[in-house]
Structures are given as C-alpha cells and as structure tokens.
Amino acid sequence: MLPRPLDEGETGDGSDNRMVTGVRAQRRALRADPATVAVDVFVFAMKVFLAFFALWAVVGTIVLQVQGEGLGADSWRDVVVGGLATGSIYGLIALGYSMVYGILGFINFAHGEVFMTGAFSGYLMAGALFASGMWEANFPLAFVIVLIGAALTSMIVAITIEKVAYRRLRGAPRLIPLITSIGVSFFLQYAVLGLFGGNIKSYPQLPVGLRERVNVLGFQVEGSKLVVIFVAAVSVVALWWFVSKSKSGRAIRAVAEDREIAGLMGIDVNRTIVKTFAVGGAMAGVAGIMWALLFRNIFFHTGFLPGIKAFTAAVLGGIGNLPGAMLGGLTLGMFEAAGPTMMASLRWAIPTWVAHTIGAAALAGAVRGFLRFRQGHVRDTGSAVGWMLVGSLFALLAFTQLPGFQVVIPGTSQLKDMIAFLVLIGVLMARPAGLLGERLALEERG
C-alpha cells in the first residue's frame, strides 16, 4: 500500500501534529482569556448601540419631516450653511494639527491658542480701521488688511513656539513635547488675559450687506457665512497648491515621509519644519478672522474649545492627512449643526412592527454568533460572543420594551459639543484610521 501523500505544512516527522496541537492550545487560551473577550464584547456593544441610536435619529427625523413636525426648508438651509461655515473653520485649524503631526509626530495642543492670537490681532486692527472710517467706507480692503495681519500674527507666534519650546525637544520621548505644548497653551492664554483682560471683546459691526441674506442659486443665505465658506475654500486651494506644486511644499512632504533621508538629500530639515509651523499658523490666523465674522465675540479662552474640536476633526479625517483634516472639519460642523435636531427626533415612537423586525434581526445575529463561536476561530471569539450577548439583549428589548418607545431630551441645542465627540467615537470605532486614513511618517508606521 502506498503511503498517504503529505499535506501542505506536514513534514512526516510528527511536527505537523505538534503544530495542530499548538493552534488548538492557542484557541483554548484565547477563549479562556476573559479580559480580551470582555473588551471585544464591550467595543462590539458600543458599535451596535451607537449605530442603533444614529439610525433611529435619522429615520425619526425623516418621518417627523414627512408628518410636518420637523424643521421647514428655510431652517434646514440655515442648518446646512451654518454647519459648512463652522466646519470650514474647524478644518482650517485642523490643517495645522495634521501638518505638525506629519512632520514631528506629536500633537501641538497650543495650536488653538495660535488661532486665538490671530483673532485678537484682528480685533485690534479692525478697531483701528473702524475708528478711521475705513471699516465702513471700504470694507473689502479693510477685511483683506485684517485677514493678512491676523495670518502674519499667528504665523509669527507659531514660529516662535517652534523655536523656543519645541526645537530642543525633538529627540525627547514623545510625552515631553506633548506636555510642553499644554504648558505653552496655558502661557498664551494667560498672556492674552494679562494684555487684554478677561472681558469679552467684540469686533465692529459688519456692513449691512453681510448681515442680510443674499440670493445664491435661489437660496437666501447670510452674507457673512458665504464669505467664511469662500475664504476657507480659497485658503484650502492655496494650501493644496503650495504643498503639491511648490519647492517648499515638496520639501515638507519629503520631511514628513522620512526626516533622515530628506536631510541626506540636501533638504534643510530645520527650515522645512519652521515653514510647516508658519503655514499651519497662517491657516489658524485665517480661521480666527472667520470665527470673528460668524460670532464677533472673543476672549482669552476662545481658542480652547475650537482647538479641541479641530483636533477632533483632524483625527476624524485621518491624522496627518490634509484632505482628511478638511473633510473631518466639515463633517464635524455638519453633525454639530444638525445633531440637536436629530437628537430631538428620538421622540418619534418606534412602531411595533419596526421593533419586532429589529428583534428578528437581533435573534438572527445571536444565532450567527453562536455558529461562529462553535467554529472556534481564534480571531472571531470576541465578536462571536458579542453577537450572542448583544443580539440576545436586543431581541429581548425589541419584543418587550421597544414598541412605542421614545426618548424626549430637553435642551438638545445645548448638546452639540457632546454630539461632536460622539461622532468621533462612532467613526473611530468603525474606522480607526479616520475617514480618509492616516498619513504617517516612516518611523510612525513601524
């Protein structure tokens, strides 16, 4: 009788049996690790619950709109335009976070204060131009002067921060420059507090044409929001041209890819890093003036919350990814604007047939999880247990509690900041690298 041919991976000396035994032991060990399974189940449950409430909010918004209980067309137009305008500001600030992270691999938490210094320098120049009469007599020229002045101020502040606080820390452990950036943030906040005081400062009143609505393709839109969107679009196009086409932009991309190799190729790494901070600071200065156009009021803490949200936008789009930073800012702005209305739509009572459909789908998911668990694949243990537990729980709730269930949340307009961060959590759970993916330097990928 001829011997059985050896399967792939068999050696004929018994090592294949030891390999199979090792794999089985690994499977048993993973199943016996309660911490790993618990974390996987928790993450899976968070994904399911966030997806459920997001779907409920979207469907509830549509149903209430059809029933005539939602916002009117004019209100939705204001929501969309407002979200685009605010998101454009977040995107401009987020560009600075992504550029610095792409070069140095750390988050510059002082960047929000760079944005704030641009807004304050614009306030001083706008006040002077208003006193001279140019603000009202020739607003376009006055606006350009204020915009350039704010961009230059933020650029100088960003360059100074790099040279004074960060340059000597490039070889230090990553936590040290991170803590330093937080210290720089506090220093800038209280320096502005000492110079300008803690009272809210207001920009001069905008011309009547920017306070009124203008007709754009048949839609009535506030002039100030149109200016914000237009300036943000021009700034992004200019930045794209600079990074993609100019010699300095190519140097920035080379240093972001591999700093050591770029230095060996003759690129001045220090000068390139300074240019990166300068460009990011200029974008923050432009964002500071756009913020003033929308809200008019600033004070020494103005940069804190927009800075945190811009960092959120950078992570949401994909850290180190410039298009992703802008997309993340726009996405965050839209959800922040529409989120309160959508959360208020949770008052839509879930019909019985919808609840039972959810219950049937949850039962199918629980069965699927049980079958996957029995197959014993190592990587599927956590998700299989998650399907079983979460599916069973959802099925129980769907048949007992969900029919007619509704949630009434008072004061949803005050929850837009919470909504912004819930969006970040949901997106990163589904796609940890962000919407467009991360773009990291060579040493960061390893």
Helices and strands as residue ranges (DSSP letters): H 15-31, H 34-66, H 73-104, H 111-132, H 134-137, H 139-161, I 162-166, G 167-169, H 175-196, E 201-202, H 208-211, E 213-216, E 219-222, H 223-245, H 247-257, H 259-264, H 269-295, E 297-298, H 304-317, H 322-344, G 345-347, H 352-375, G 378-380, H 381-400, G 412-415, H 416-430, H 442-445
